[in-house]
Amino acid sequence: MDELSAYLRAPRLPLLTLDEAREAVRLLLHFADESPEGRAAGEWAADVALRLPAGD
């Protein structure tokens, strides 16, 4: 087995945990305002929040 095959078969961890993703959305919403960056933060937070499972 070559190194690439071993790499491709290795288990993958998620980029973020669900709790981390929810915290990221919370922080993005904190920075959402009427500035261009704030609008982008709000839009991205809304998009990411829609992808998260409904939680407790």
LINCOR-V251178 format. One record per pair of residues at least 24 apart in sequence whose C-alpha atoms are under 10 Angstrom apart, sorted by the first residue. I is the first residue (numbers start at 1). J is the second residue. D is the distance in whole Angstrom. If there is no record, write none. Layout:
# LINCOR-V251178
((I | J | D) (I | J | D))
This chain:
# LINCOR-V251178
((18 | 52 | 8) (18 | 53 | 9) (18 | 55 | 10) (21 | 45 | 10) (21 | 48 | 8) (21 | 49 | 8) (21 | 51 | 10) (21 | 52 | 8) (22 | 48 | 9) (22 | 49 | 7) (22 | 52 | 8) (22 | 53 | 10) (22 | 55 | 10) (24 | 48 | 9) (24 | 49 | 10) (25 | 49 | 7) (25 | 52 | 10))
